[in-house]
Amino acid sequence: MKRLLTLTLFLFHTVLVFGQYQKPQLEDQKSWSMIVIPDIQNYVKWTRNQPVLDLMMAWIEENLDSLNVKMVMCAGDLVELDDILVPGIDGNTPAPRQWATPAQAFKRLDGKVPYIAASGNHDYSINAKGERTTNYPTYFPIDKNPLNFKYLVQNTRNVQGIHTLENAVLEMKGLNGKDYLFMTLEYAPRDTVINWAKRVSSLEQYKNHRIILMTHAYLNTKNERTTGENRWFMYEPYYVNSVVEKSARIPLPQSNNGEQIWEKLIYPSSNFAMVLCGHISGEGYRMDKNIAGKPVHQMLFDAQDYGGGHRNGNGGDGWLRILEFKPDNKTVKVKTFSPLFAISPSTQHLAWKRDAKNEFVLNYED
């Protein structure tokens, strides 16, 4: 009877300890971390969801020191509509207001931590030839975040021939003794951009750096790199039953899918260590070795369908990824956390995704 009572008390204590909400913290106080933000278009396009995005950014701002955050990377689709004015079924705000929303949300991080906000397919408008334009550089100029300017070491022209941060590289040295490049490439990067990135990665000055790449579309939920022709559509100047008409999907000239990015850029290089992406709702992961035999961890994280989906939900339940880079320079712990659920004691038990797709360990070899 005494043994049974002891066992019962032990199990009760175990449930209390491990069932309680645990605030995000570093497993090793000598680690540094990076925050990954998935596609944010569903927060931006509905005025009701915009406070959730602000909450996510406020949480990042509040935890910069406790998590030793050195970089924030967003998977793109910063808006739903690049340039259309009349709201349709997808959202209730015009394009200028949509662009102003993420610019204001990221303002919380300006001057406090460098960040990469990738460009997604929704951040572009196209014409009948598939030629792209975007309002990205208007709302995310190089002088928006002084720390982006401080760490910027490379960039190239966007589709309009303008030097922007759509294709750019930030360098940070001495993170637990390792030097890093944080690179972003436009959605479905053009051949000229792939060639530029390949040249950058091969420069002698970066031969011992680890490169972490963020590009919007690369991996799917089957853990496969995307294939097939990249296409996008035009919004037509007609509204039928309050819904904007769209053209057939138009090929994007000289653009590259995930498999082509791997074959042309990632595999032939010796220093790409990680590829991050969004675009396809859900999670995905794979590891392949590059030409030098080093592991390249490839990760999809896009929560836009969570929390009710595109049109009726809250934008994505506030999910973020926390990547903790351990001081051994070989181990990265990946966790998935929602500040939205964590803010209330009544929902804190939902604040972590603990399944194998959302909490796992990556290992590197030098």
URLINUR-V670471 format. One record per backbone hydrogen bond with DSSP energy under -0.5 kcal/mol. CO is the residue of the C=O (numbers start at 1). NH is the residue of the N-H. E is the energy in kcal/mol with one decimal. If there is no record, write none. Layout:
# URLINUR-V670471
co;nh;e
CO;NH;E
CO;NH;E
This chain:
# URLINUR-V670471
co;nh;e
1;5;-2.3
2;6;-2.3
3;7;-2.6
4;8;-2.4
5;9;-2.5
6;10;-2.2
7;11;-2.6
8;12;-2.3
9;13;-2.4
10;14;-2.4
11;15;-2.3
12;16;-2.0
13;17;-2.5
14;18;-2.8
15;19;-1.8
16;20;-0.7
21;23;-0.5
28;31;-2.4
32;325;-3.2
33;70;-2.6
33;71;-0.9
34;323;-2.8
35;37;-0.5
35;73;-2.7
36;321;-2.4
37;75;-2.5
40;43;-1.3
40;44;-1.8
41;45;-2.4
45;47;-0.5
45;92;-2.4
45;93;-0.6
46;49;-1.3
46;50;-1.0
49;52;-1.3
49;53;-1.1
50;54;-1.9
51;55;-2.1
52;56;-2.2
53;57;-2.2
54;58;-2.5
55;59;-2.3
56;60;-2.1
57;61;-2.7
58;62;-2.3
59;63;-1.5
60;63;-0.5
61;64;-0.9
63;67;-2.0
64;69;-2.3
65;68;-0.9
66;26;-0.5
68;33;-2.1
71;35;-2.0
72;116;-2.6
73;37;-2.9
74;118;-2.0
76;40;-0.9
77;40;-0.8
77;41;-0.7
84;95;-2.2
85;87;-0.5
89;91;-1.1
94;98;-2.1
95;99;-2.7
96;100;-1.9
97;101;-1.4
98;102;-1.1
99;103;-1.5
100;104;-2.1
101;105;-2.4
102;106;-2.9
103;107;-0.7
105;108;-1.2
106;109;-2.0
106;110;-0.7
107;110;-0.7
109;112;-2.4
109;113;-1.8
114;72;-1.3
115;117;-0.5
116;74;-3.1
116;118;-0.7
119;216;-0.5
120;123;-1.4
121;124;-1.4
125;133;-2.3
127;130;-2.1
131;127;-1.2
133;125;-2.6
135;138;-0.9
135;139;-1.2
136;139;-0.8
136;140;-2.3
141;144;-1.7
144;146;-0.6
145;148;-0.9
145;149;-1.6
146;150;-2.0
147;151;-2.0
148;152;-1.2
151;171;-2.8
154;169;-2.7
156;164;-1.1
158;161;-2.1
162;158;-3.0
162;164;-0.6
167;156;-1.8
168;184;-2.3
169;153;-2.7
169;154;-1.4
170;182;-3.2
172;180;-3.1
174;176;-1.2
175;178;-1.4
178;175;-2.9
179;210;-2.3
180;172;-2.4
181;183;-0.6
181;212;-2.9
182;170;-2.6
183;214;-2.8
184;168;-1.3
185;216;-0.6
186;189;-0.7
189;256;-1.0
190;193;-0.5
190;194;-2.3
191;195;-2.6
192;196;-1.8
193;197;-2.7
194;198;-2.4
195;199;-2.0
196;200;-2.4
197;201;-2.5
198;202;-1.2
200;203;-1.5
203;206;-2.1
204;207;-1.4
206;209;-1.7
210;181;-2.7
210;212;-0.5
211;213;-0.6
211;273;-2.8
211;274;-1.5
212;183;-2.6
213;276;-3.2
214;185;-1.7
216;278;-2.6
218;226;-2.5
220;223;-1.6
224;220;-2.3
226;259;-2.6
230;252;-2.6
232;250;-4.3
234;236;-0.6
234;247;-2.7
236;238;-0.9
238;245;-2.6
239;241;-0.5
240;243;-1.1
243;240;-2.6
245;236;-3.0
250;232;-2.0
251;253;-0.7
252;255;-1.1
254;191;-1.8
257;261;-2.3
258;262;-2.2
259;263;-2.6
260;264;-2.8
261;265;-2.1
261;266;-1.9
262;267;-2.9
265;269;-0.6
266;269;-1.0
267;291;-2.8
271;211;-2.8
271;273;-0.6
273;297;-2.2
274;213;-2.9
275;299;-3.0
276;215;-2.2
277;301;-2.2
278;280;-2.1
279;281;-0.6
282;302;-2.2
284;300;-2.5
286;298;-2.9
288;296;-2.8
290;293;-2.3
294;290;-2.6
295;297;-0.5
296;288;-1.6
297;275;-2.6
298;286;-2.0
299;277;-1.7
300;284;-1.7
302;282;-3.1
303;306;-1.7
305;308;-0.6
307;314;-2.3
308;312;-0.6
309;313;-0.8
316;319;-1.6
318;339;-0.9
319;38;-0.6
320;337;-2.4
321;36;-2.5
321;323;-0.5
322;324;-0.6
322;335;-2.2
323;34;-2.1
323;325;-0.6
324;326;-0.8
324;333;-2.4
325;32;-1.6
326;329;-1.9
330;364;-2.7
331;326;-2.6
332;334;-0.5
332;362;-3.1
333;324;-2.9
333;335;-0.5
334;360;-1.4
335;322;-2.8
336;353;-2.0
337;320;-2.8
337;339;-0.5
338;342;-2.0
339;343;-1.3
341;344;-1.0
344;347;-1.7
344;348;-1.0
347;350;-2.3
348;351;-1.6
351;338;-2.1
352;354;-0.7
353;336;-0.6
355;358;-1.7
355;359;-1.5
360;334;-3.1
362;332;-2.3
